[in-house]
Amino acid sequence: MKRILSILLIIFVVVISGCYYDTEEQLYPELSTTCDLTNVTFAATVKPILQASCLNCHSNSKAVSSGGGVKLENYADVQIQAKNGQLMGTVSHTSGFQAMPQGGGKLTDCEISKLQKWIDNGTLNN
């Protein structure tokens, strides 16, 4: 009987302390504080950010009625907004620009960094 209790106690201790050394980044990778800027492209990086946060108002069909005429659905339209400074001014909530997304929270610092990296790399259609 003592042997069974000893084994159960060992198992209990191992189970309870099993995650003691796990880091938050390992347990919840979506909460990681790192931002990968090594391969920022329009198709794989910029477009998904815009689709998730901007196209509710700035799609080609809604831009006139709810997006102030600003279209962000295709590369050419996004490039115009990137090159004239509007894209970064609005998503960074820079003074003098209307903060976007309107009525929503600011993009994450990582998303903003990715947009800036794409612009810094020449706004390529890649």
PLY file of the C-alpha trace (Angstrom):
ply
format ascii 1.0
element vertex 126
property float x
property float y
property float z
element edge 125
property int vertex1
property int vertex2
end_header
0.00 0.00 0.00
2.85 2.39 0.84
4.41 1.68 -2.53
1.20 2.60 -4.37
0.91 5.83 -2.38
4.54 6.65 -3.10
4.02 6.09 -6.83
0.85 8.22 -6.81
2.67 10.98 -4.95
5.51 10.94 -7.48
3.05 11.04 -10.39
1.18 13.91 -8.72
4.36 15.93 -8.23
5.48 15.32 -11.83
2.09 16.32 -13.23
1.83 19.46 -11.11
5.37 20.65 -11.83
5.45 19.48 -15.46
4.79 22.94 -16.93
6.78 24.92 -14.40
9.55 25.83 -16.83
7.33 26.43 -19.87
7.43 30.01 -21.03
4.39 32.02 -22.03
5.70 32.19 -25.61
5.91 28.39 -25.77
2.47 27.88 -24.28
0.78 30.67 -26.26
2.75 31.35 -29.46
0.06 33.74 -30.72
1.00 36.05 -27.84
4.66 36.09 -28.80
6.30 39.48 -28.57
8.50 38.91 -31.60
7.58 40.36 -34.96
9.04 38.64 -38.01
9.96 41.24 -40.61
12.27 39.02 -42.66
9.96 38.23 -45.58
7.36 40.98 -45.86
5.48 40.82 -49.16
2.33 42.43 -50.49
0.49 39.15 -51.12
1.46 37.28 -47.96
1.74 40.13 -45.46
0.14 43.42 -46.48
-2.98 42.13 -48.21
-4.10 39.92 -45.27
-3.69 42.83 -42.84
-5.79 45.07 -45.07
-8.41 42.36 -45.63
-8.83 41.80 -41.92
-8.85 45.43 -40.82
-9.63 47.75 -43.72
-11.81 46.23 -46.43
-15.03 46.46 -44.45
-15.03 50.13 -45.46
-12.32 50.41 -48.13
-13.27 47.67 -50.59
-14.01 48.78 -54.15
-17.75 48.39 -53.56
-17.87 50.25 -50.23
-15.17 52.90 -50.62
-17.53 55.60 -51.87
-20.27 55.03 -49.30
-18.26 54.30 -46.16
-14.56 54.67 -46.92
-14.25 58.29 -47.98
-13.45 57.16 -51.50
-10.24 55.44 -50.41
-9.88 52.01 -52.00
-7.53 49.40 -50.57
-8.68 46.27 -52.36
-5.95 45.97 -55.00
-2.23 46.57 -55.20
-2.39 49.75 -57.32
-4.77 51.49 -54.91
-2.77 50.42 -51.85
0.46 51.60 -53.45
-1.01 55.07 -54.01
-1.99 55.35 -50.33
1.40 54.00 -49.23
3.43 56.36 -51.41
1.48 59.48 -50.47
1.89 58.74 -46.75
-1.82 58.28 -46.05
-1.60 54.58 -45.24
1.01 54.89 -42.51
-0.37 58.18 -41.21
-3.82 56.73 -40.65
-2.85 53.32 -39.23
-0.18 54.86 -36.97
-2.71 57.39 -35.69
-0.32 60.20 -36.57
-1.46 63.72 -35.78
-3.10 65.31 -38.82
-4.45 61.99 -40.15
-7.80 60.36 -39.45
-7.08 57.39 -37.21
-7.88 54.03 -38.80
-9.47 51.61 -38.55
-12.30 53.97 -37.70
-14.33 52.84 -34.72
-11.95 49.96 -34.13
-8.77 49.41 -32.25
-5.42 50.41 -33.63
-3.51 47.79 -35.60
-0.91 45.94 -33.58
2.61 47.35 -33.48
3.74 44.30 -35.44
1.16 44.87 -38.20
2.16 48.53 -38.44
5.84 47.53 -38.59
5.10 45.07 -41.39
3.30 47.74 -43.42
6.21 50.13 -42.87
8.74 47.46 -43.85
6.83 46.84 -47.11
6.88 50.57 -47.83
10.58 50.85 -46.91
11.29 47.96 -49.31
9.74 49.91 -52.20
6.04 48.89 -52.11
6.72 45.95 -54.39
3.89 43.91 -55.90
5.24 40.62 -54.62
0 1
1 2
2 3
3 4
4 5
5 6
6 7
7 8
8 9
9 10
10 11
11 12
12 13
13 14
14 15
15 16
16 17
17 18
18 19
19 20
20 21
21 22
22 23
23 24
24 25
25 26
26 27
27 28
28 29
29 30
30 31
31 32
32 33
33 34
34 35
35 36
36 37
37 38
38 39
39 40
40 41
41 42
42 43
43 44
44 45
45 46
46 47
47 48
48 49
49 50
50 51
51 52
52 53
53 54
54 55
55 56
56 57
57 58
58 59
59 60
60 61
61 62
62 63
63 64
64 65
65 66
66 67
67 68
68 69
69 70
70 71
71 72
72 73
73 74
74 75
75 76
76 77
77 78
78 79
79 80
80 81
81 82
82 83
83 84
84 85
85 86
86 87
87 88
88 89
89 90
90 91
91 92
92 93
93 94
94 95
95 96
96 97
97 98
98 99
99 100
100 101
101 102
102 103
103 104
104 105
105 106
106 107
107 108
108 109
109 110
110 111
111 112
112 113
113 114
114 115
115 116
116 117
117 118
118 119
119 120
120 121
121 122
122 123
123 124
124 125
